[in-house]
Amino acid sequence: MKRLLTILSLAVLLSLAFLVNAQPPYGYPGYMGSPPQTSGYRHFQRLRVEKGRSEAGYVVRIHTENIDPQAVQVNVKGRFLVISNDTSQEAERSNDRGSYSYNRSSSSFSQRISIPRDADAEKMKRTESENLVTITLPVHEGFRY
């Protein structure tokens, strides 16, 4: 009897181990072993932003690697710089056999950066170069905390 219980418990343990390992990878039932499908949309990451101080005042450098620097908007809202961008793409294709396709994609991002209290946001200066937007905020003369 003891031997029968040992064999049954061993069989149950082996079947449970098999069921745990039999789950399809990536969690997609029906796609046994195939990698997950990715979207055709372009995914934006946050922009790389550097903040610092120079003789001219506070300097914010926005590195735009995959985005046109002119398409990046920088606005002042309260005590924050708001960096944003909206893009959309449309494509139509047709051929002589009568097939037609229309694709549309859009994306947007927004990032807020706090402005120091002694920065003069009304005199903000913006300069653009290749893959870089530089924002300069001069310091209020005679500002007291």
N, C-alpha and C positions, 0 to 999 in steps of 0.2 A: 504494500500500500504506500509506503514511504517513497519507494522508487517511482511509482506512478505519479504521485504528487510532484516530485522533482521534475519528471519529464514534462508534465503539463505546465508547470510554472516556467520551465525553460522555453517551451513552445510559445507561451504567451509573451514572454520577454522578447524573443526573436521576432515574432510577428509585430509587436509594437515598434521595435527598432526598425523593421522594414518599412512600416507605415510612416514613421518620422522621416526616413531618408527618401521615401518615394515621392515627396512633395516636389512639384515641378520647380526648377530654378527660376528665379526672378518673380515668383508668385503668380505667373500667368497660366492658368489651366488651359490646356489645348495648345500651348506653344512649347511643348516639351523640349527644353534645351535651347530654344531660340532667344536671342537677346531682346530686351524690350524695345518697342518701336519708338523712335524719337519724332518729335514734331518738326515740320518744315519751317516753323516760325523762328525768327532770329531772337535769341534770348539775350537781353542786355544785362550786364553786370553794373554794379555801381561804378561811377566814375572815380578815378583816383584823384583825390583832392589833397593839396598841400597847403597848410596855413603857416604864416610866419609874420615877422615884423622887420621892416627896413627903415631907412631914414625917411622915406616918402610916407610911411604909415603902415597899415596892415596890408599884407599881400596874400591873396588866395590864388593858387595856381590849379587850374582844372585841366587834367590831361584827357584829351578826347581821342582815343586811338581809332575807333571804328565809326566815329560820328564827325560830320562836318562841324568845325568850330562855330560857324555862323548860325547853325541850327540850334545851338544850345542857348536857352534863355536864362538870364540871371536877373532876378528882381529882388527888391527889398520889401519885406513885409514885416513891419514892427521891428524887432531886434534880430531878425533873421535874414540871411541871403537864401533865396530859393532858387535852386538850379534845376531846370526842367528841360524836357525835350519830348516832342510828339512826332512820330514818323508813321507814314502809311505807304503801302506799295500796292499797286494794282497791275495785273498782267492778263492780257487776253491773247489767246492763241486759237487759230483755226487753220485747217489745211484743205486741200482740194477734194478730199474724200467726204467732207461734210462734218468732221468732228470739230467740236468747239469746247474750249475750256476758259474759265475765268477764275483767277485767284486774287484774293485780297487779304492783306495782312496789315496789322497796325500794332504799334507798341508805344509805350510812354513810360517815363520815369520822372521822379521828383526827389530832390534831396535838400534838406535844410541844414544850414550852418549858422550857428549863433554869432552875432557881431558884438565885439567888446563895446562897453558903454561909452568910451571916449572916442570911438570911431565916428567920423562924419559921413553918414550914408548918403546924404544929399550930393556930395562931391565925389561920388564913386566914379572911377575911371576904368574902362574896359579896353584891353588890347588883345588882339588875336594874332597868332602865328600858326605855323603848321602843327596841328594836333595839340594846341595849347591855347587856353583862354586864361588871361591874367587879369584879376580884379584888384585894384588898389583903392583902399579906403584911407584917406588922410586922417590924422588925429586932430580932434578939436583943440584949438589953442586955448590954454587957460582952463581946461576942463577940470573940475574938482569932483571927486566922488562923494 
